[in-house]
Amino acid sequence: MQTVCRLILGDQLNPQHSWFADKRDDVVYLFMEVRQETDYVLHHAQKIIAIFAAMRDFAKQLRIAGHRVDYLAIDDPDNLPSLTKNLDHLFAKHDARAFEYQAPDEWRLDQQLATYIAGLKMPARMVDSEHFYTSRNEATEIFKNRKQWLMEHFYRQMRVKHGVLMNGPRAPVGAKWNFDEDNRKAWNGLPREPADARTFHDHSALWETIVAASVGSFGKPSAEHIGWSLNRSEALEQLDDFISEALPRFGDFQDAMSTKARRLFHSLLSFALNTKMLNPREVVERAEAAYREGHAPLAAVEGFIRQILGWREYVRGVYWANMPGYDQQNAFGHDTPLPSWFWDGNTRMRCLAHAIGDSLEHAHAHHIQRLMIIGNFSLLAGLDPVAVHRWYLGVYIDAFEWVELPNTLGMSQFADGGAMATKPYVSSAAYINRMSDYCKGCHYDKKLREGDKACPFNALYWDFFARNKASLSDNHRLGMVYRQLEKMDEEVLVALRLKANDSRQRLDEL
């Protein structure tokens, strides 16, 4: 029988896609655990395990529902290292008469498949993934007549267009669009962090298969105890848990960090969202309903919705507007290699030891750890932003290039020169101490800027702004920083420069 072959990528695990509304004998769904995707960047072991496990579960559910599935496992002798070579093989195997695929979210895959189908001698088409609020180019259209891309403008457009947290066409609930100033509290242990209600799985056998196939990775596999959602059913349970247990406190403590709590009040839904087990609309609707029903305060709900309806869709727009080439941006010309402790967490800086340690152990760290600890240090120390990007893309369970690249290169490393973020997101030890307990018991003294015990963040912070005065001093959001620099004596600035240079030259030893 001639068939229509439909490709499902590892981040397209959406059982609600219209493809699956009808069972057709002439359609076969193609899955592949392909070395092209495991090897284009070095990935965390848990990321590889979780995606493969979720793909296998989705394929199983499709078979149970009566759909035809062909699954190429990583150890299948017919599995070739390239996606398109595997497609050639599967088309011949199934006597394909047509090929369909959902729009990839990563530019490299989009280009690879577009080039491939241009040479096919049968009908081929790309369909929508039916996931996002926006089209790829919608943000570009919104900003085409504006000088700068500002997320807040985009976010308000999305709120109005989709009627989210609105009391009428132009009236935001609470008479304000943004409650960010209410969402910056430190956490002292109370209220207590909710219990982890996720479902944990033993993927030891899968991990053995991955290792036997010589797939490279880093980080702790924890294969016998992985709690990332295996399917939509588990993702919905996790959403229920977040809405009922964590959302009411999420706003207060979304920027807080602690050695005593890894989750705090974050949702841990990003893996399920970015693999499309969950639709962003249902997540936003559940959060808004929690506010309307009096279960969660407006500041918490608005802050959470802003991350999904605003930031997530916005960074996707940034990605598609700037690729190809965005992944090579380097406005400051930084070229320092990553310190060795990015791969093992062994640094005397307690904040980085904890944030990187979490990343290596769980393939996850929440957004403030990523931005204001790891990213902050990376920018201040002058680490190569492309290397930082590739580390973030590999280490985090939820990192797919469309969402990770703008967050890392644009927001965190300011490597696009401010095209995305309005200022570099950096700080000295004072911010870290205010928002966390990391400085307590640290080898370094958060108050010192000079000497062997001085926190490296302090000298690096001031030296960063001094070194980049020509490009940053006109930024209206940095006026206070440069006024403080102007008040410093020359000998103080020289001492800070020497300390910063010493730290940059001894990164592996910090």
C-alpha positions, 0 to 999 in steps of 0.5 A: 500500500502506498502511504503518506509518511508523517514525521514527528520530531522529539519536541512535537509530542502533542496528542491533540494535534489535528493529525490524530483526529482520524485514523488512516490506514494509508498514514504512517507516523515516523519517529527517530532517535537520530544521532544528528539530534543527540550530537549537534551539541553536547547534551545533558544525559537526562535531556536525552533520556527524557526526550527519548522516553517521551517519544517512545511513550507517545509512539506507544499511545498512537499505536494503542489508538490505532495509528500506524507508527514506525519508530527508529530507536537509537540502537536500531541497525537500520538507523542512520546518523542523519534525519534525511537519510533515515527519511530516504530509507523509510520512504522506500520501506513504506512506498511513500506517495507523500510526505508531511511534517510539522513546522520545526521550531529550530532554524537548522531543522527548518532549513534542512527539511525545506532543502530536502523536500525541494528535491523530493519527487513526490508531494511534500508539505509543512503543516502548523504545529498548532501550538503557539499563540503567534506565527513565526513572523507575527512579532516582526510585523508588530515591531516593523514600524518601531525603533526597538523591540520591547517585550512589554509592548508585545505582551500588551498586544498579546493580552488585548488580542487574546483577551487575557486578564482583561476587563474590556478591550483596553482595560487590563485587570487591576488597572495595570499591565505589569505587577513585576515590582510586587514579585521580588521578595526573598525567601526565608523558608516560609511559606514552605516549598510545596512537595514535589508531586511529579511522577518519577520513572526508572529509565535505567534500561533506556540509559544503558541503550543510549550508552551502548550506542556511544551517545556522548553526554554530560551531567548526572544521568539519574536514570533510575529516578527522573521526574520529567513528564513522560506524556500529556497525562503526567503533564496535566497532573503537574499543571494541576499541582502547580495551580493548586499548590505553588501559583499562589506564592509564585509571584512573591518568590519568583526571583528568590534563590535558596540552597534549601529549596530547588523548586521554590514555587516554580511550575517545572512545566517548561519541558512539557510545554516545549515538547508540546505535551501542554498547550500554552493556552490551557496553561494560561487559561488555568492560571487566569481561572485561579485568579478569577476564582480567588485562588491566586493573587493577581500579581502571581497570576500576571507574572506567570502569564507574562512568562508564557503569553509574553516572554515565551512568544516574544523570544520566539519572534526574536529568534525567527527575525534574526536567524541565521546568524544570531547564534554568532553575535558577540557585541563585546568581543568576549572570547574566554573559554568556559571554566572547568567548573561549568562541567563539574560545579567545583568552584568556591563561589557558593552561588555558582557551585549551587546553580551549576550543581543543580543544573548538572544534577537535575538538567534544570535551574530556575530562570533567576539562577540561569540569568542572575547567577550563571549568566551574570558571571559569564558576562562579567567574566567575558566568557565566549557567548557562543560557548555559553549558548551551547552550554545552556542549550545542552544542559537544560531539559527545556532548552530548544534553540528557539527559546534558549538562544535569545534568552542566553545570547540576547537577554543574558549575555547582551551579545546582540548589543541590546537588540533584545534587552534594554540593559545588561542583566548583571549585578555585584554580590549585593543583589545575590545576597539580597535574593538568596542565602548563597553568600552565607558560608561562602569562601568569599566575602560579599562585602569585599572588592579587593583581596583574596577573600573578595567576592569575584562578582564585585570587582568584575561588576565595576570593571565590566562597566568601566571597560564598556563605558563607550558603548553603555554609558549612554544607556538611560537605565545605567545612569546610576551605575556610571554616576557611581563610577565617576565618583570613584577615585582613580586608584580605586578603579585601578585596584578593581581592574587589577582584581578583575583581571586576576579573577579572569586569568584564574577562572578555574581556581575561583 
